Amino acid sequence: MMMTATEKLVVVFRSRLRADADMAALEPLGQRMYEVASTMPGFLSYKDFAAADGETLTLVEFADADTLRAWREHPEHREAQRRGREEFMSEYQIDVCRPERSYAFRAGG
């Protein structure tokens, strides 16, 4: 079934952790960021994936550019960004994408 493209934005966040990253500090920070983001208007979804080589991929969907901007500028998120650069990440790349087309299939439905 083909669906029409919408204003939806997809954030692709690829990252690698530093060898000395404090996982005991990072895990609750990540959980808190999910809690904050998931209650914001326009938040649609969040998924994390890990590759065997240590790279992680996070996909986050927002309804539109305004709701993504609100997330980007949220004070707790800004602080988490700072900590990520200073304490946890060895590298990251963020791509903000607008789907050109969207397709879906669900067995039985």
C-alpha positions as CSV (number, residue, x, y, z in Angstrom):
1,M,0.0,0.0,0.0
2,M,1.5,3.4,-1.0
3,M,1.0,6.3,1.3
4,T,1.5,9.9,0.4
5,A,4.6,11.7,1.6
6,T,3.9,14.0,4.5
7,E,5.8,16.7,6.3
8,K,7.3,14.0,8.6
9,L,11.0,14.3,9.3
10,V,13.4,11.4,10.0
11,V,16.5,12.0,12.1
12,V,19.3,9.5,11.4
13,F,21.8,9.6,14.2
14,R,24.9,7.5,13.7
15,S,27.4,7.4,16.6
16,R,30.3,5.6,18.3
17,L,31.2,5.7,21.9
18,R,34.5,6.6,23.4
19,A,36.4,3.6,24.9
20,D,36.2,5.3,28.3
21,A,32.5,6.3,28.1
22,D,30.7,5.9,31.5
23,M,27.8,3.6,30.6
24,A,26.4,4.0,34.1
25,A,26.0,7.7,33.4
26,L,25.0,7.4,29.7
27,E,22.1,4.9,30.1
28,P,20.0,7.0,32.5
29,L,20.7,10.1,30.3
30,G,19.5,8.2,27.2
31,Q,16.4,7.0,29.0
32,R,15.6,10.5,30.2
33,M,16.0,11.9,26.7
34,Y,13.5,9.3,25.4
35,E,11.1,10.2,28.2
36,V,11.3,13.9,27.3
37,A,11.1,13.5,23.5
38,S,8.2,11.0,23.6
39,T,6.0,13.5,25.5
40,M,6.7,16.3,23.1
41,P,4.0,17.3,20.6
42,G,4.9,16.0,17.1
43,F,7.1,13.1,18.4
44,L,6.3,10.0,16.3
45,S,8.8,7.3,17.0
46,Y,12.3,6.3,18.2
47,K,14.3,3.2,17.5
48,D,17.9,2.2,18.3
49,F,20.1,-0.3,16.5
50,A,23.7,-1.5,17.2
51,A,26.1,-2.9,14.6
52,A,28.7,-5.5,15.4
53,D,31.5,-3.0,14.8
54,G,30.3,-0.7,17.6
55,E,28.4,1.9,15.6
56,T,24.9,2.7,16.8
57,L,22.1,4.0,14.7
58,T,19.1,5.9,16.1
59,L,16.1,6.8,14.0
60,V,13.7,9.4,15.4
61,E,10.6,10.7,13.6
62,F,8.9,14.0,14.1
63,A,5.7,15.3,12.6
64,D,7.3,18.5,11.1
65,A,10.2,20.9,11.2
66,D,8.7,23.0,14.0
67,T,8.4,20.0,16.3
68,L,11.9,18.8,15.5
69,R,13.2,22.3,16.2
70,A,11.5,22.3,19.5
71,W,13.2,19.1,20.4
72,R,16.6,20.3,19.2
73,E,16.3,23.4,21.3
74,H,14.8,21.8,24.5
75,P,17.1,22.7,27.4
76,E,17.5,19.2,28.7
77,H,18.3,18.0,25.2
78,R,20.9,20.8,24.7
79,E,22.6,19.7,27.9
80,A,22.6,16.1,26.8
81,Q,24.1,17.1,23.5
82,R,26.9,18.9,25.4
83,R,27.6,16.0,27.6
84,G,27.5,13.6,24.6
85,R,30.3,15.6,22.9
86,E,32.3,16.0,26.1
87,E,31.8,12.7,27.9
88,F,30.5,9.9,25.7
89,M,30.9,10.2,21.9
90,S,34.0,9.6,19.9
91,E,32.1,10.6,16.7
92,Y,28.6,11.1,15.4
93,Q,26.7,12.2,12.3
94,I,23.2,13.5,12.1
95,D,21.1,13.5,8.9
96,V,17.6,15.1,8.9
97,C,15.6,13.5,6.1
98,R,12.2,14.1,4.5
99,P,10.7,11.0,3.0
100,E,10.0,11.2,-0.7
101,R,7.7,8.3,-0.6
102,S,6.5,5.9,2.1
103,Y,5.3,2.4,1.7
104,A,3.9,-0.1,4.3
105,F,2.9,-3.7,4.5
106,R,1.3,-5.5,7.4
107,A,0.4,-9.2,7.0
108,G,-3.3,-9.8,7.8
109,G,-4.2,-6.2,7.7
